[in-house]
């Protein structure tokens, strides 16, 4: 009896010590941004950088077992010198709270989307670190209107690596075509960017396209892990190009495609007329 009493008292003391420790840490490291109430919990957001920049805001998503400071200290403050940067604690991390039933990628993505809506944030560029890459992909799939549509339209039209090769594991028939085991199959996922059953007017350029999702970085287990960095680099390149050469037009008859190298697509020469 005495043993169980001591165990109970020890448990209570441990719980009290934990509670006191948590309160002390909360006072020492208070939330430095805005706490936004959304369906399923609370999102802690820090909004830094100029609000009147021409490009879309950058939303930085930290990885597992950390908080927004892991994205702010090495990267966020530097980007905020020229861009509007939105840092946030992912649901269940830092000062953000999430109900248990929202503990899925889709649930967390929905909470972040609601927080951005409450702030009146326009379409953004998502920059994700580590395991947050899966969250960024989920948000792109579930909320395509949130991701910068002009960037997605550009990537939809010009995919640099539109296909890959795979070996057929066993005899099968797809859409009436017989494929034998051991044959090499060219998977041209770039064709999905021009599927008229999914994309309205697929061969027209529309930077305001409401559904600008694409297969440029592949899908599923083959999805490119470096796509977020590639998007950021492309955005920076386009911004500088338009600052240096604000008015130009292509000289279409002078465009030369690059020599074919495996499945990589590009141009060797793209002449322009300035002015």
N, C-alpha and C positions, 0 to 999 in steps of 0.2 A: 504494500500500500504506500509506504514511504517512497519507494522507488518511482512509482507512477506519479506521485505528487511532485517529486523533484523534476521529473521529465516535463510535466505540465507547466511548472513554474519556469523552467528553462526555456520552453517554447514561447511562453508569454514574454519573457525578458528579451529573447532574441527578436521577436516581432516588434517589440517597443523600440529596441535599439535600431532595427532596420528602418522603422518609421521615422525616428529622429534623424538618422543619417540621411534619408531621402529628403526630409525637410531642409536639412542643413545644406545639402547640395543644391537644392532648388533656389535657396536664398543666395548662395554663392555664384550660381550660374543661371541667373534668371533669363527668361525668354527675351531675346533682343529684337524681336520683330512683332508682327501682328498675329494674333490668334483668331483664326476665322472658323466659325462654327458652320459645319456642313452636315448633311445627312450621313450618319455613321460615325461622327466624331469631330475632332478639331484639327486644323492644319496650321502649323506655325510657319509663317512666311516672312522673309526679309527681302525687301525691294530696294536695290541699289543701282546707281548709275543714272545717266541722263534719261529723262522720260520722253524727250522730243527727238530721238534719233530716227533716221529714215528707215533703218532695217527693223526686222521683227525682234521682240525681246528674246533673250536666251533664258531658258529654264534649266537649271542645273540640278540633277537628281543624284544624290549620294548612294553609295553601295550599302551592303549589309552591315549591321552592328555599328552604326556611326550616326552622324547627324550632319546638318548643313555646313558646319564649320569645315568639314573635310573637303568640301568643294569650294568654300569661300577663300580659305587661306592660301592655297597654291594657285587658284585659277580665277575665282569669282571677282576678287578685288581688281585684278589686272584687266579682266574683260570689261569691268564696270567703268573703266576710264573712257571707253568709247561706245559702250552698249548698255542698254537697260538689262539688268540681270535679276532674275527671280530665283532666290534660293529658298528651299523649303525642307523641313524635316519630313521624311516619308512617314506615312501613317504607322503609328506604333513605335516611332523612333524620336529621340529628342523630346521636344515639347508637343509633338503631334500625337493625338490619341485616336484610336480606332476601335470600334466595337468588334467583338470576336467574329460576327457573321460577315464582316467586311474584310476579313483576313485572306484575301485573294488578290491576284494581280489586277483583275477586272475591278474589284471593289476599291482597291487603293487608287487605281487610275481614275475611277469615277469621282472619288473624293477630291483628288487634286484638280480635276476638271471643274468641279463645282466651286472650288476655292478661286481658281483663275477667273471664272465667270463673275463671282462676287466682286473681284477686284477690277473687272472691266478690261482684262488683258486681251489683246487681239491675238491672232495666230502667232505661234512661237516656233523657235527652234529648240528641240529637246537635246540636251547634252547629258548623257548618262554614264556613270562610272560603275564598273564591276557588275554585280547582280542587278543593278538598276537598269541595265540594258534590256532585260526581259520586260520590266515595267514600261520602259519607253516604247518598246515594240507593241505591247498590249494597248497602250494609250493611242498609238498611231492607228492601230486597227479599229479600236472602238470609237475614237474621236478624231477622224481624219480631218475634220474642219479646224481642229486645234493646231495642227502642224502647218507651217507655212505653205500655202497652196501653190505659190509661184515656184518655189523650190521643187516641190513634188511634181509639178507639171513639166518642169525642165528635165528632171530625172526620168520621168515617164517617157519622154520623147527620145532621149539620148542615153541609152544604156551602154556603158563602156564594156561590160562583160555579160552579154545577153544569153549565153548558153554554157552548158557543161556536158561532159560525156559520162555515161553510166553503162555498165555491163548488165545485160538482161540475165537475171538469175535462173529463170526457168521459162519454158515455152508458155506464151500467153498471147491473147488477142485483145487489142485495144482499138475500139472504133472500126472494127472490121479488118484491121491490119495484123497479120501474124508476125510475131517476133520470136526467134529461136534463142534458146539458152546459149549464152556465150557471145551473142552479137553485141556490138557497141551501138548504143542509142544516144543520139544527140538530143538533149533536153533543152529546147529553146524557150526558156521561161520569159525572155523578153517579149515574145509574142503576146503574152498576157496583157501587156500594156496597150494593146491595140484590139482587144476583144470587144466587138460591137455589142455583144450580149451583156457586157458589164459596163462599158464606158461609152457614153453618148458622144458622137462625133469624134471618134478616136484619132483621126488624122488631122484634126484642127488644133491649133494652139490656143488654149484658154487658161490664162493665169488666174482666173476667178472660178475655175472649175470646182463645184461643190464637193465632188468626190475625186480627190487626186491621189488615191492610194495606187501603188504600183508594185511591180515585181522586180524592179531594177536591182535590188540587193538580195534577190532570191527570197525564198519563203521557208518556213518550217526549220528543220535541223540544219539546212544549208544556208540560212540567213547570215549575211556578212556581219561579223561582230564589230567591224570598224566603221560601220555606216554612219554613226553619229559624228565621228571625227571627220569623215568625208563630207558630210553635209555642212559642218562648220567651216571647213576649208573652202568649199565651193561658195558658200555665202560670203566669206571674206574676199575671195577672188573677184566675185561679181561686183561687190560693192566698190572695191578699189578700181576695177576696170571702168565702171560707170562714172566714178569721180574724175578719172584721168581723161576718158574719152566719152563724154556724155551723149554725143550725137555721132552715130556711125551707121553704115549699112553694109551688108555682105555683098561681095562681088561673086555671085554664085558660080559663074562660069570658070572662076579660078580656084575653086575648092578642090583639093586633092585628098583622097582617102589615104590613110596610112596603110603600109603593107600589112597583109593579113598575118597575124601572129596568134595561132591557136584560136581562142574564142574572144580575144580582145579586139574591141572596135574603137576607131578614133580617126583623126584627120592629121595628115602631114602638113597641110597648108590651108589656111583659112584667111584669104585676103579681105580687107575691109576698106571702105571709103569713108574717110573722116569728114564730118561736117554735114 
